[in-house]
Amino acid sequence: MLPDYRVRQRDYLLEISRILTEELDLKALLTRILSIAIEMLGGHAGFIALDEDPNGWKIAVSQNLPSALSNYIERWMESQQPSEDNAEQTIPEIDRMLNDISMGMITGVGIMMTFQHTTIGQIYVFRNYRATFTSNDRQILSSFANQAAIAVRNARLYNQTRNQSLRMSALLDSVADGIIILNPDLKVVIVNSALERLLSVAPGSLVNLPVDEVFHWQNPTQGLSLHEATNTHFRNYSRSEMYLEGDLERGNHLKPVPVAITYAPLFSAEGELLNVIASVRDITRFRTAEEMKTNFISVVSHELKTPIALIKGYASTLRRDDADWDKATISESLSVIEEEADHLTAMVEDLLDATRLQSGGLSLKPIEFNITDLISQIVKRFSKQDDTHQFRMQIPDDFPTIVADEDRLKQVFTNLIGNATKYTPNGEILIAGQFDEYNIQFCVQDHGLGFDPRDTHFVFDRFYRSDEAAKTTKGTGLGLYLCKAIVQAHGGRIWIDESYKEGARICFSLPRVHPIIKQVIAT
């Protein structure tokens, strides 16, 4: 039959072993181990110190240890680190140090905590009476130290795994694309918030669902299905990815969203399929850009075809040898050819300007000029060509001269006034100007249908044309885009005046002398 202290030692070790499998809090576990060690050895106080690389030795837990003594021991340990040749030397050194400060009134026993030949800490028990610790005492403490070393190792592995999981979660949530991780059975293990927002589902509602219940396609996708790829392609230890495109249905009665999904397998070192990771990207903008490009090519082709056809038709008519055209007919025909050539030139210039903007912006050639005279010339030209609208200027007589690129501002006014005439069947077109000490401002207003509120945020986008405008009028969708680029290049801004309800009013403001232009003039 075992002696009583052996039975207690066995029971305590069994209890510690049980706690090791249940308790993940390192401090709570070390506190329990230290308490048992002090009780088994008839001690009064004690501590467990850990080697917190790179911060050195620190007391992790202590019991009945005065704070002054605890701080003294920590400072002492910082100056007496164990060497790689003899890590065990710290224990007798502590013995001597404690004997020095207590003059022999305290005795202690300590032992290193090692795991797989690596020292990770030390456990120490004190008695407040003079008594020698036996070899059996040291054996008991060694057993507890081994358990404590395992506890530290497990806790550190747990914390490392938890931190990696937290970093992974933060990384997934910071990604703009949707990410979903599937197990080999194609059930959801992890899903990030971006995908939950994209599909408009509640957080956490997709976990453990089969992938077929997550992705509902509006139309069947082409090519190999994910189940077929998992059962054949991925099972053969193939690391190649699988790509799908289609329209995904969403919750809350939202319309389907076009997405591109890339499935990538993750294998173990032995070649076993561990997970399938899917990256889900919203390709609405790419599809919109593709549609915009297609529509633009169609519109431009049509816009170019009309003036070319007119020029060719009138030129061919004038060249006929079997007709003797009078002077008025010839003049009218040449006038049409000239107008259509100007229209064609303006369209080509708009396309070139749009290309220049894409490759790095517009270049300005600033000069000082009278902007009122410029507007008068543009209005005069429109008045001669258009007898269905009345053009009126409302500009103060003392309007100042400005420093800007005259040709570019001419382009702005031409586009704004041209738009007003294009979208207004008849009536007055008003060009109003005002100024203060620092800025000038102009507005071009008409009495047409105005802008649909749904379009106001997009009218200055490249190639943008509302559905109604595309059906009723010609255009490439570049005019207002170029106006915005020119105004911004001068340091100004352009906007739609939504308070005006009798038609459309577009306004822009410019600094009277932009700092960049000042510098250009100075040089």
PyMOL commands that set and color helices and strands:
alter all, ss='L'
color gray80, all
select helices_A, chain A and resi 4-22+26-40+67-79+87-102+135-174+193-199+211-214+226-236+284-318+327-358+371-385+406-422+467-472+479-489+515-522
alter helices_A, ss='H'
color red, helices_A
select strands_A, chain A and resi 45-51+57-63+107-115+118-127+178-182+188-191+242-248+257-267+273-282+367-369+389-394+402-404+427-435+439-445+493-496+505-511
alter strands_A, ss='S'
color yellow, strands_A
deselect
rebuild
show_as cartoon
